[in-house]
Amino acid sequence: MKKTHKRTKCSRMHGHGMGTHGTGCRKNRRKSGQSGGVGMAGSGKRADQKKTLVLKLYGNAYFGKQGITSKGTKRDTRQRINLKDLMLNVEKYGKKTKDGWDIAIPKYKILGDGEVKEKLNIKCLEASQSAIDKVKKAGGKIEILKKSEKVKEEIEEADEE
């Protein structure tokens, strides 16, 4: 005949262990304080109650932060350089010719902070209007690579003025 009901420790262990029924100290039987709580309670960063259980189930990935999260916006990765930085390191970026300095920086956007004291012929990805004006005032020019036709027309119109 199959056993349908298992007797509780209270009814089986009369007189054993001074009322603890094989659980050790009496306070070990009080609710879930010994095990840290219900579910994953007590499995925090400094807790040891469930650390072995957590490590078996999840590994070290359970503790601490993992990886990065993206907010969904793309970061602007264009490189930028100011005219003052370009003038300070003009030997690094270009070559001296009889017409002035020829500078080819196809990944950079030229910004207009600083003064231009020499004639610069720059090929770049983009340029601000103030940078274009300052380079032209010094006798140079800025050639923009891979730009839309509308922007090229605006620059040509500014040249004519």
trRosetta pair geometry for C-beta under 8 A, 3 or more apart (Angstrom, degrees):
i j d omega theta_ij theta_ji phi_ij phi_ji
3 6 7.0 68 143 -76 122 65
7 11 5.0 -104 -178 80 108 119
7 12 5.1 122 112 -54 120 103
8 11 5.3 87 61 13 81 95
8 12 6.9 -161 95 -1 40 95
9 12 5.6 -67 -138 47 35 105
9 13 5.1 -8 180 12 77 121
9 21 3.9 101 140 176 122 131
9 22 6.3 -118 -152 31 137 110
9 23 8.0 101 123 -33 167 102
10 13 7.3 -59 -110 47 12 84
10 21 6.3 -55 -76 -84 48 149
11 14 7.6 -13 -167 -45 28 95
12 21 7.9 91 67 -146 87 106
13 16 4.2 -74 -176 40 97 125
13 17 7.2 -4 160 29 128 105
13 21 4.6 132 69 -129 141 76
13 22 6.2 -126 -109 -18 166 101
16 21 6.7 81 81 -111 104 41
16 22 6.8 8 123 -49 127 80
17 20 4.3 -84 134 52 117 97
17 21 6.4 -142 65 -28 126 15
17 22 6.1 173 0 -57 157 39
17 23 7.9 142 131 32 153 56
19 26 6.9 18 97 -102 102 109
20 23 5.1 -133 167 52 90 80
20 24 6.2 -129 167 68 143 19
20 25 7.0 -166 -122 137 142 5
20 26 5.7 -114 -94 -82 97 61
20 28 7.6 53 -157 49 113 110
20 29 7.0 -171 -148 -25 71 128
21 29 8.0 71 48 -86 104 145
23 28 5.1 -166 147 93 103 121
23 29 5.2 86 102 -66 158 100
24 28 5.0 52 74 4 104 156
25 28 5.0 111 68 -17 79 102
26 29 6.4 -59 -172 26 47 106
26 30 7.8 54 140 -36 69 97
27 30 5.5 -35 -160 3 54 120
27 33 7.7 -62 168 82 90 127
27 34 7.3 138 129 -69 77 111
28 34 5.0 54 -144 -83 60 161
30 33 5.6 -6 96 28 99 120
30 34 7.2 117 56 -24 74 99
32 35 5.2 -62 -166 53 78 102
32 36 7.2 -47 151 65 93 37
32 37 5.3 89 118 -128 121 21
32 38 5.8 91 84 -57 174 65
32 41 7.9 80 128 71 128 127
33 36 7.9 61 -174 -59 27 14
33 37 7.8 32 -101 -67 34 57
34 49 7.8 159 151 -138 46 125
35 42 7.0 163 132 53 51 158
35 49 6.2 131 -171 171 36 127
35 50 7.4 61 177 -65 75 101
36 41 5.4 178 135 109 87 75
36 42 2.0 -109 -173 41 123 170
36 43 6.8 102 137 -41 156 62
36 47 6.4 80 -125 -177 135 140
36 49 3.9 167 -50 85 121 154
36 50 5.6 -93 28 -20 155 108
37 41 2.8 -48 83 95 132 137
37 42 5.1 159 20 -19 95 105
38 41 5.8 52 52 12 47 125
40 43 4.7 -68 -178 27 79 134
40 50 7.2 -161 -149 103 56 160
40 54 7.5 85 -143 -94 99 111
42 47 5.0 173 176 -171 59 154
42 49 4.6 -21 153 54 126 136
42 50 5.6 107 103 1 96 113
43 47 5.8 -126 -118 77 13 133
43 49 7.3 -97 -78 71 57 90
43 50 4.3 -56 -90 76 94 124
43 51 7.1 156 -143 -76 73 48
43 53 7.6 -86 -108 74 122 104
43 54 5.0 132 -160 -63 124 139
43 62 7.6 -51 150 152 119 137
44 47 4.7 90 48 -4 73 113
45 63 6.1 112 -115 -149 68 105
45 64 7.6 86 -113 -60 106 67
47 50 6.8 16 122 34 118 80
47 51 6.7 179 104 -53 69 94
48 51 5.1 -44 -142 -4 47 126
50 53 4.6 -53 -169 45 79 117
50 54 5.4 81 130 -27 91 101
51 54 5.7 -58 -144 39 30 110
51 55 6.1 28 159 -18 66 108
52 55 5.8 -55 -144 38 30 110
52 56 6.4 33 156 -21 63 105
53 56 5.9 -57 -152 34 29 110
53 57 6.4 15 157 -9 65 111
54 57 6.0 -63 -145 43 30 104
54 58 5.7 -29 178 32 69 111
54 62 5.2 -125 170 79 110 168
54 63 7.9 88 133 -45 135 92
55 58 7.1 -73 -116 60 19 71
55 59 6.4 42 -162 -123 57 21
55 60 7.0 20 -129 -67 88 54
55 62 7.5 -122 -83 26 45 128
57 62 7.7 60 83 -59 91 139
58 61 5.7 -119 159 66 92 87
58 62 3.8 84 102 -54 143 111
59 62 7.0 149 71 -11 47 88
60 63 6.4 -58 -169 38 61 100
61 66 5.9 15 -154 -69 84 152
70 73 8.0 -162 171 38 88 50
78 107 7.8 -174 -153 168 63 71
78 108 7.9 109 171 -141 85 30
78 109 5.4 39 152 -14 127 119
78 125 7.0 -150 -148 98 110 147
78 126 7.3 -3 -168 26 146 128
79 107 5.3 46 33 127 121 96
79 108 4.9 -60 97 -102 99 68
79 109 7.1 166 88 15 48 74
80 108 6.6 121 -118 -162 20 79
80 109 4.8 -29 -107 64 77 96
80 110 7.9 162 -157 -87 67 12
80 111 5.6 40 -180 -25 110 118
81 85 5.3 -120 -169 80 88 124
81 86 5.6 99 139 -58 119 94
81 105 7.0 -24 23 135 143 163
81 108 5.1 -9 8 -166 109 135
81 109 7.5 157 24 74 64 48
81 110 6.3 -30 72 -111 83 56
81 111 6.8 -174 89 21 31 89
82 85 4.8 93 60 8 82 100
82 86 7.0 -144 98 -5 43 89
82 110 7.9 97 -131 -167 19 58
82 111 4.8 -46 -99 76 63 103
82 112 7.5 -41 -147 66 77 14
82 113 4.1 -37 -148 62 127 99
82 114 5.3 116 148 -8 103 119
83 86 5.3 -55 -146 38 36 116
83 87 6.2 36 155 -21 69 104
83 110 6.7 59 -69 -177 77 99
83 111 7.1 -124 -16 88 74 55
83 112 6.1 12 -10 -146 122 33
83 113 6.3 179 33 73 84 43
83 114 3.9 -158 84 69 86 111
83 115 7.1 179 116 44 123 10
83 116 5.7 -71 -179 -63 131 90
83 131 5.8 175 -53 -127 114 92
83 134 6.1 -34 -91 95 172 145
83 135 7.5 -150 -116 -61 128 89
84 87 5.8 -52 -147 36 31 110
84 88 6.5 33 153 -21 63 105
84 113 5.8 -56 1 118 111 80
84 114 2.5 -166 -49 -97 80 134
84 115 7.1 50 -90 23 84 55
85 88 5.6 -51 -146 34 34 113
85 89 6.4 -9 166 19 67 107
85 114 7.2 -149 -1 -41 53 157
86 89 6.8 -80 -143 59 23 79
86 90 6.3 59 155 -86 64 74
86 93 6.3 -53 -144 35 79 159
86 103 7.1 45 -165 -154 116 168
86 110 7.2 3 -42 -131 151 101
86 114 7.5 165 38 79 86 153
86 120 7.5 53 138 -130 129 157
86 122 7.9 -7 -166 -101 152 135
87 90 5.8 -4 -143 -48 31 110
87 114 6.2 -168 14 155 124 136
87 115 7.3 -6 -22 81 167 59
87 116 6.6 -162 -75 -113 125 52
87 117 6.7 85 -145 22 136 93
87 118 7.4 146 -130 25 96 100
89 92 4.1 -24 169 27 102 124
89 93 6.1 87 115 -13 91 99
90 93 6.2 -68 -145 47 34 98
90 94 5.9 -39 -180 43 72 105
90 101 5.6 -56 -179 -136 118 162
90 103 7.3 -86 -151 -79 75 125
90 118 7.2 42 -128 54 169 140
90 120 7.7 -116 -132 -102 119 111
91 94 7.5 -88 -121 60 16 62
93 103 4.9 25 129 -142 105 108
93 105 5.8 -26 -159 -57 115 118
94 101 4.6 86 108 172 143 98
94 102 5.4 175 -165 85 110 43
94 103 3.4 -70 -70 -85 127 72
94 104 7.2 123 -105 8 82 59
94 120 7.6 163 3 -142 171 89
94 122 8.0 -86 -76 -100 139 70
95 101 7.1 157 77 -154 32 65
95 102 5.3 -14 58 58 84 96
96 100 7.9 -98 -146 154 60 27
96 101 5.9 -37 -100 -99 54 71
97 100 6.6 3 63 57 84 37
97 101 7.3 144 21 -109 79 19
97 102 5.4 43 -5 -16 126 109
99 102 7.6 60 73 -57 105 94
99 119 6.8 -110 153 119 60 134
99 121 6.5 26 116 -25 116 137
100 118 6.2 150 -153 154 98 91
100 119 3.1 -108 -99 97 140 99
100 120 6.0 -128 147 -70 129 22
100 121 5.9 128 77 -13 115 92
100 139 7.2 173 -70 103 145 105
100 140 5.9 -145 124 -96 166 100
101 118 6.1 66 -7 119 116 125
101 119 6.9 158 17 91 73 60
101 120 5.1 -22 65 -114 104 66
101 121 6.8 -176 88 28 51 71
101 140 7.8 -21 53 -110 81 137
102 121 5.1 -21 -107 72 61 110
103 120 6.1 -11 9 -166 123 100
103 121 6.9 158 24 81 71 53
103 122 4.7 -16 72 -109 108 73
103 123 7.1 -172 97 27 58 65
103 124 8.0 5 114 -55 100 96
104 122 7.9 166 -83 -159 31 49
104 123 4.6 -1 -119 57 72 113
105 108 4.1 -6 136 22 118 125
105 110 8.0 115 72 -65 125 94
105 122 7.2 -27 29 -163 96 95
105 123 7.3 154 34 83 48 64
105 124 5.3 5 76 -104 85 87
105 125 7.9 -75 116 -6 73 83
106 123 6.5 -15 -77 126 75 97
106 124 6.7 -173 -108 -137 28 32
106 125 5.9 85 175 -56 48 83
106 145 5.5 -28 -135 51 92 155
107 125 5.9 21 -150 -33 16 131
108 124 5.3 -65 79 -146 83 108
108 125 6.0 160 63 19 30 102
109 124 6.8 124 -113 156 25 123
109 125 5.8 -63 -70 77 65 101
109 126 4.0 -11 -117 70 94 101
109 127 6.6 -178 -166 -78 64 34
109 128 7.4 73 163 -33 100 79
110 122 6.3 58 -63 141 153 155
110 124 5.2 112 -25 65 104 174
110 126 7.2 -160 23 100 66 54
110 127 4.1 -2 54 -116 104 88
110 128 6.7 -125 98 17 67 74
110 131 4.4 166 124 162 102 159
110 135 8.0 16 143 -38 153 136
110 142 6.5 -124 43 -132 152 139
111 128 5.3 46 -128 1 51 130
111 130 7.9 15 180 70 54 107
111 131 5.9 177 157 -56 11 129
112 128 4.9 -101 -20 83 102 123
112 129 7.5 -33 -46 77 143 45
112 130 3.0 -21 -72 101 179 104
112 131 3.9 -132 -78 -55 76 66
112 132 8.0 -57 -84 12 112 52
112 133 7.4 23 -125 46 135 93
112 134 5.9 141 -147 -1 94 130
114 134 8.0 121 87 152 66 164
115 134 7.2 -142 -140 -164 41 128
116 120 6.2 -97 -153 5 124 122
116 134 4.9 132 4 147 118 99
116 135 5.6 146 -76 -95 173 51
116 137 7.2 129 62 70 118 92
116 138 4.1 -106 114 -25 113 153
116 140 7.1 -106 168 23 144 127
117 138 6.8 -144 -117 -129 3 132
118 138 6.7 47 83 168 19 132
118 140 7.8 55 117 -47 58 127
119 138 6.0 -171 -93 134 48 93
119 139 4.4 -51 -105 90 104 107
119 140 4.6 152 -169 -67 60 89
120 135 5.4 -81 66 -141 108 105
120 138 6.8 39 13 91 87 131
120 140 3.9 24 58 -136 54 170
120 142 8.0 20 109 -74 102 76
121 140 5.5 -141 -62 -158 49 96
121 141 5.7 16 -122 53 71 82
121 143 7.6 21 179 -5 78 105
122 127 7.5 110 101 -83 131 137
122 135 6.6 -82 12 -134 121 157
122 140 7.0 60 -6 151 87 129
122 141 7.4 -155 33 99 69 48
122 142 4.8 -14 68 -116 105 74
122 143 6.9 -175 93 28 52 68
123 142 8.0 157 -86 -165 26 55
123 143 4.8 -20 -105 71 72 106
123 145 6.0 56 177 -39 91 113
124 127 5.8 98 75 -56 131 97
124 142 6.5 -33 27 -165 110 101
124 143 7.6 134 21 76 61 56
124 144 6.5 -34 75 -112 71 58
124 145 6.8 -161 95 14 21 95
125 144 7.2 18 148 -157 19 77
125 145 6.0 -52 -100 61 43 94
125 146 6.8 -25 -137 58 72 106
125 147 8.0 134 176 -64 49 90
126 144 6.3 40 -111 -139 34 114
126 147 7.1 123 -97 -92 71 114
127 131 4.8 -123 -174 84 97 125
127 132 5.3 112 123 -58 126 90
127 142 4.8 15 -28 158 171 153
127 144 6.1 -123 10 -84 101 106
128 131 4.7 95 58 5 80 103
128 132 7.2 -146 95 -6 43 86
129 132 5.6 -52 -149 35 36 113
129 133 6.4 36 153 -20 67 105
129 158 7.3 -149 -143 -116 97 161
130 133 5.7 -52 -147 36 33 112
130 134 6.4 30 156 -18 65 107
131 134 5.9 -56 -146 37 30 108
131 135 6.3 26 158 -16 65 108
131 142 6.9 71 123 -61 98 160
132 135 6.1 -60 -148 38 27 107
132 136 6.3 23 157 -15 64 111
132 142 5.2 -105 -111 35 76 134
132 155 6.7 -128 -141 -135 157 98
132 158 6.8 56 123 114 138 147
133 136 5.9 -61 -147 40 28 109
133 137 6.2 32 155 -25 64 109
133 158 7.8 -91 -76 171 82 127
134 137 5.6 -52 -147 32 30 116
134 138 6.7 23 156 -12 63 106
135 138 6.0 -62 -154 41 32 106
135 140 4.5 -73 176 78 89 108
135 141 6.6 137 130 -101 116 8
135 142 5.3 97 68 -39 157 100
136 139 7.7 77 -174 -54 33 9
136 140 6.9 -103 -83 69 30 57
136 141 6.7 50 -92 -98 75 56
136 142 7.9 -77 -48 3 84 90
136 159 7.6 -158 -116 -114 146 71
144 147 4.4 17 129 -18 119 140
144 151 7.1 -82 104 123 157 118
144 152 6.9 -151 67 -93 117 78
144 155 6.7 179 8 -44 129 167
147 151 4.7 -93 165 79 118 128
147 152 5.6 143 94 -54 112 87
148 151 5.1 91 63 9 81 100
148 152 7.1 -147 98 -5 42 90
149 152 5.5 -57 -148 38 36 114
149 153 6.3 39 154 -23 69 103
150 153 5.8 -54 -152 32 29 111
150 154 6.7 30 150 -19 63 104
151 154 5.6 -51 -151 33 36 114
151 155 6.5 35 151 -19 66 104
152 155 5.8 -55 -152 36 33 111
152 156 6.4 33 151 -19 66 106
153 156 5.6 -54 -147 37 33 111
153 157 6.3 36 153 -21 65 105
154 157 5.7 -52 -149 34 30 113
154 158 6.5 32 151 -19 62 105
155 158 5.6 -54 -151 36 33 113
155 159 6.6 41 147 -25 64 101
156 159 5.3 -47 -152 28 36 117
156 160 6.7 37 151 -21 65 100
157 160 5.8 -50 -151 30 35 111
157 161 6.8 32 152 -17 64 103
158 161 5.9 -53 -150 34 35 110
